[in-house]
Structures are given as structure tokens and as C-alpha cells.
Amino acid sequence: MNNLNYPLNNAQVELMKLFSTDLSDKELQDLKQLLSAFYAKKAIKEADTIWDTKGLSDDDMEKLLNEG
């Protein structure tokens, strides 16, 4: 096996372990959906934090949506 010139992070190591098994097409699709949901949840949480920190309202969002 080739030596890498950089270390893998903990997420990469776990994914490499997972990918050492042969996933069916359905399992791969489920995994993609799981990862998408995970990152979407993180993005929504961060957006909510920014929203609350800046004290934004629904009117502010309407203005942003109608710009441009």
C-alpha cells in the first residue's frame, strides 16, 4: 500500500473503514441521504444561530428574498 504524505482525519478513517465493505446500490443511496441530512441539519442550526444573533425577522427574510 502506498504511504500517504498527509494524515487522515478521524472522519476520513471511519469512512475508509466503512467503504472497505461492498455496499449495495440501495445502501449507498441511504448513506448519501444520511450524510446529506447530517450536513443540512448542521447548516440549518448555524443559520438559526446567525438569525437569532442578528435579531432577524420574517420581514427581513422577505426583503432579502426580493432583492436583486
CYANA upper distance limits for C-alpha pairs under 8 A (distance plus 0.5 A):
  8 LEU  CA     12 GLN  CA      6.23
  8 LEU  CA     13 VAL  CA      6.67
  9 ASN  CA     13 VAL  CA      6.83
 10 ASN  CA     14 GLU  CA      6.83
 11 ALA  CA     15 LEU  CA      6.65
 12 GLN  CA     16 MET  CA      6.56
 13 VAL  CA     17 LYS  CA      6.84
 14 GLU  CA     18 LEU  CA      6.78
 15 LEU  CA     19 PHE  CA      6.51
 16 MET  CA     20 SER  CA      6.74
 17 LYS  CA     21 THR  CA      8.17
 19 PHE  CA     23 LEU  CA      8.19
 23 LEU  CA     27 GLU  CA      6.13
 23 LEU  CA     28 LEU  CA      6.41
 24 SER  CA     28 LEU  CA      6.65
 25 ASP  CA     29 GLN  CA      6.65
 26 LYS  CA     30 ASP  CA      6.63
 27 GLU  CA     31 LEU  CA      6.59
 28 LEU  CA     32 LYS  CA      6.72
 29 GLN  CA     33 GLN  CA      6.77
 30 ASP  CA     34 LEU  CA      6.60
 31 LEU  CA     35 LEU  CA      6.66
 32 LYS  CA     36 SER  CA      6.57
 33 GLN  CA     37 ALA  CA      6.55
 34 LEU  CA     38 PHE  CA      6.64
 35 LEU  CA     39 TYR  CA      6.81
 36 SER  CA     40 ALA  CA      6.50
 37 ALA  CA     41 LYS  CA      6.51
 38 PHE  CA     42 LYS  CA      6.95
 39 TYR  CA     43 ALA  CA      6.65
 40 ALA  CA     44 ILE  CA      6.62
 41 LYS  CA     45 LYS  CA      6.64
 42 LYS  CA     46 GLU  CA      6.75
 43 ALA  CA     47 ALA  CA      6.61
 44 ILE  CA     48 ASP  CA      6.54
 45 LYS  CA     49 THR  CA      6.75
 46 GLU  CA     50 ILE  CA      6.79
 47 ALA  CA     51 TRP  CA      6.49
 48 ASP  CA     52 ASP  CA      6.58
 49 THR  CA     53 THR  CA      6.50
 50 ILE  CA     54 LYS  CA      6.56
 51 TRP  CA     55 GLY  CA      6.50
 51 TRP  CA     56 LEU  CA      5.86
 52 ASP  CA     56 LEU  CA      7.00
 56 LEU  CA     60 ASP  CA      6.48
 56 LEU  CA     61 MET  CA      8.03
 57 SER  CA     61 MET  CA      7.07
 58 ASP  CA     62 GLU  CA      6.78
 59 ASP  CA     63 LYS  CA      6.77
 60 ASP  CA     64 LEU  CA      6.81
 61 MET  CA     65 LEU  CA      6.60
 62 GLU  CA     66 ASN  CA      6.67
 63 LYS  CA     67 GLU  CA      6.77
